[in-house]
Amino acid sequence: MIMTLPGRALLLALVAMSLAACGGKPTEPARQDQPRVSSDHPVVGQRWNLLLVGTNERLSMPETPYFVVSPDGRVTGSDGCNEINGRVNLDGGNRIQFGELGTTRRGCPQLDDAKRVTGMMEDAYRFLIDHDRLVFFGRDQRVLGGWRKAN
């Protein structure tokens, strides 16, 4: 194949851009050994069972939706149909942020309600603990739902 001078210049420019893109400093992987939450935080280490969606709606699910936060920032639980796994960040000011939430893919008749449970977790911005109750609030300060500490 014979390339013209403009074709060679274009090819060289593309190769140079590709090499420049690859030549950046490698990013440092996130350290998984550092706790993302304090082990004495009141949310950590407790099983929280779903009480309400919004301010007054109770869901009837095959199993009670719940979650547990471990000191390394992992969250596990159930949306009522499927298992939940992900990460959570808790900081001062009662700020909460769930991330990397994934669920298993079992089907159940209440799948829409199960999605509402995980949606509530994903939308949570702040929380309030009152005795054995944990309430999630959205960015707009609207109540997203409530959880109760399991015995």
N, C-alpha and C positions, 0 to 999 in steps of 0.2 A: 504494500500500500504506500503510495507516494503522498506525502502531506505538503501542502503549500506553506509558505512562511507564516501567514496569519493563523493557519490551523495549528502549526507547531507552537506558536506563541500562546494560543489559547490553551493548548494541552499543558504547556509548561506552567501557565498561570494557575490552572486547576490543580496540578500536582503540588505547586508551592503552597496554595491555600490549604490543601488537605494536610500537608506536612505541618504547617503552622498550627492548624487546629489540633493536631495530635501532640504538639510540642509543649502544651501547657503543663503546669505543675499538677501532679496527681492530687486529687482531693483526699483528705485523710478520712478514713472510715469512722463512722460514729462509734464511740466506745460504749459497748453494751454492759460493761462491768460497773458503771457508775449508776447509783440509784437516781431515778428521775423524780421520786417523791420521798418525803420523809417517812420512815417506818412508824413514827409515832403520830402521823397525821390521822385525824379522826375518820377519814374515809377509807384509809388503807387497812387491809386485813379483815374487813368486815364483809359479810354477805349482805347485799342490799336487794331486797325483793320489791318488785314493782307494786306500788300502791295505787297510783292514779296517773292517767294521761290527762294533761291539761290540769284543770282545777278540780274536776269532779267525775271524770269518766273512768270506770273500772272495766278492765278487759277480762274476758273469759277465754283462757288459752289452755292448750293441752298440758302445759306445765307452767309454773309461775316464772315469768321473766325475772332475771336477777343478774347481778354482776359482782365481781370481787376484784379489788385492786391490790396487787402485790407491791412490795417495797421497790422492786426494780422498774416500776412503771407499767407493768403489763396488766391488762384487764382481760378477764375471762368471764364467761357466763352463758346466758341463754336469752334469746328474744321471745321465748315462749314456744318456738317451733325449732329453731336452729341454734347451734352453739355459736358464741361470739368470742372472738379473739382480737386483740389490738393493743394500743398504747394509750396512756393517759398522762397528762401533765397537770399538776396541781401547784398553785403558787399562793403567795400571800394575797390578801384581798378576796379570798374565796373564788379565785378564778379556776376554771376547769376546762380542759380541752381534750377530747377523745380524738384519736387519729389511727389511721391504718386499721380501721375496724373491718373485719371480714367475718363472714358467717358460712356455715355449712349450707348445703342446698337441698335440704329435705323439703318436701312439699307438705303442706298442711292446710286445712280449710281456713285457718285464720292468718294466712300469710300476709295479708294487707295490714293486719294489726301488728304482726311481728315487725314489719317494715317501719311502722310508726314508732315502735320501741327503739329500734336502732337509729331512726331519724332523730328522735328526742335526744339520744346520746350524742349524735354528731352535731346537733344544733346547740347543745349546752354550752353556756358561756360563763355563768356564775352559779354558785350553789349556796345553800343555807342549810345548816344542821340545827334542828330543834329537837332535843331529847333523842328519840330513836327514829326521827324522820330526816330525810335528805331531799331537798327540793332543788330542781334544776330550773334556771332562768335562761332565756335567750338573750341575745345582744340588745333587744328592745325592752328588756326587763320583764317580759311576759313569762308567766309560769308555764313551763313545758310539761312538768310532771313531778311526781313524788315517789319516793322509795322508802321502805321501812327496813330498819335493821333486823335481820333474822336472828332468832334466839339460838 
